[in-house]
Amino acid sequence: MDGEIDVDELAALLDDPDGDLRIVDIRDRRAFDRGHIPDSESIPFPELTTRVAELDGTDRIVTVCPHGIASRQAAELVGSYAGAAGARVESLRGGIEAWERDVGQLEAAEADDGASRNATREGSDDEGPTAPF
């Protein structure tokens, strides 16, 4: 792992159309679908060891989690992979929380057939199913 990157640096990298950057969001798919950094991809932490080969040949990899803690472990794991030997691997300092606070721009996943199975009711923070009674 090459350390941490702050949100301003990452935002600048996203503006560079010639950069070879992969942003790996290690949160579960449901959290990713609710909102993620533009151009990021979902590889949940439990799947990272089996999917790390997908990152072969990338010049720069930034791992992302809610607060910038678990993404450090993910960056260490990715950095130890032989296929990432030449890559610069970093963790986003402060995670999604810092991105939302300082940049404020998250993308939501596109809904399937007009409504996402994982979407919450409008105006509700409830993520679970409603009770049958």
C-alpha positions in Angstrom: 0.0 0.0 0.0 1.2 3.4 -0.9 -0.6 5.3 1.8 -3.8 7.4 1.8 -5.2 9.9 -0.6 -7.5 12.8 0.4 -10.8 13.6 -1.3 -9.5 16.7 -3.1 -6.7 14.6 -4.7 -9.2 11.9 -5.7 -11.6 14.5 -7.1 -8.7 15.9 -9.2 -7.9 12.5 -10.5 -11.5 11.9 -11.6 -11.2 15.0 -13.7 -8.2 13.6 -15.6 -9.6 11.7 -18.6 -6.2 10.1 -19.3 -5.6 8.6 -15.9 -5.6 4.9 -15.4 -7.6 4.9 -12.1 -9.8 2.3 -10.5 -11.8 3.3 -7.4 -12.8 0.1 -5.5 -15.7 0.6 -3.1 -15.5 -2.3 -0.6 -18.9 -1.7 1.1 -21.7 -4.1 0.5 -23.6 -3.8 -2.7 -26.7 -2.4 -1.0 -24.6 0.5 0.4 -22.9 1.0 -2.9 -26.3 1.2 -4.7 -27.6 3.9 -2.3 -24.7 6.1 -3.2 -21.1 5.9 -4.3 -18.2 8.0 -5.7 -18.6 8.6 -9.4 -16.8 6.0 -11.6 -16.2 3.7 -8.7 -16.9 0.0 -8.8 -18.3 -2.3 -6.2 -16.1 -5.1 -4.9 -17.3 -5.9 -1.4 -14.5 -6.6 1.1 -15.5 -10.3 1.6 -15.2 -10.8 -2.2 -11.9 -8.9 -2.6 -9.5 -11.9 -2.3 -11.4 -13.8 -5.1 -11.8 -10.7 -7.3 -8.5 -8.9 -6.9 -7.3 -10.3 -10.3 -9.9 -8.0 -11.9 -7.5 -5.1 -11.0 -4.5 -6.5 -13.0 -2.6 -4.0 -15.0 -4.1 -0.9 -13.4 -1.7 2.0 -12.7 -3.6 3.4 -9.7 -6.1 1.9 -7.3 -8.0 3.7 -4.6 -10.0 1.7 -2.0 -13.0 3.2 -0.4 -15.1 2.4 2.7 -17.5 4.3 5.0 -14.8 6.0 7.2 -11.4 5.2 5.7 -10.5 2.4 8.1 -11.4 -0.9 6.4 -10.2 0.5 3.1 -6.7 0.7 4.5 -6.8 -3.1 5.1 -8.3 -3.5 1.6 -5.4 -1.4 0.1 -2.9 -3.6 1.9 -4.5 -6.7 0.5 -4.6 -5.4 -3.0 -1.1 -4.1 -2.8 0.2 -7.5 -1.7 -1.3 -9.1 -4.8 1.3 -9.9 -7.5 -0.9 -8.5 -10.3 -0.9 -5.1 -8.6 2.9 -5.0 -8.2 3.4 -1.9 -10.4 0.3 -0.1 -9.2 0.0 2.7 -6.8 -2.5 1.5 -4.2 -4.1 4.0 -1.8 -7.0 4.2 0.7 -9.3 7.2 0.7 -8.7 9.1 3.9 -12.0 9.6 5.7 -13.9 7.3 3.2 -17.4 8.1 1.8 -18.1 10.2 4.9 -15.3 12.6 4.0 -16.2 12.6 0.3 -19.8 13.5 1.1 -18.7 16.2 3.5 -16.1 17.8 1.3 -17.2 17.1 -2.3 -20.9 16.2 -1.7 -21.3 14.3 -5.0 -22.4 10.7 -4.8 -24.1 8.7 -7.5 -26.9 6.3 -6.9 -27.2 3.0 -8.8 -29.7 3.0 -11.6 -33.0 1.4 -10.6 -34.1 -1.9 -12.2 -37.4 -1.6 -14.1 -38.2 1.8 -12.5 -37.6 0.7 -8.9 -34.6 -0.8 -7.1 -35.2 -3.8 -4.9 -32.8 -2.2 -2.4 -34.3 1.3 -2.5 -35.9 2.6 0.7 -39.2 4.3 0.8 -39.0 8.0 -0.1 -38.1 10.1 2.9 -37.4 7.0 5.1 -34.1 5.9 6.6 -35.5 2.4 7.2 -33.5 -0.2 5.3 -35.4 -3.3 6.4 -38.7 -4.8 5.2 -42.0 -3.5 6.6 -43.7 -5.7 9.1 -46.6 -7.8 7.8 -49.0 -6.4 10.5 
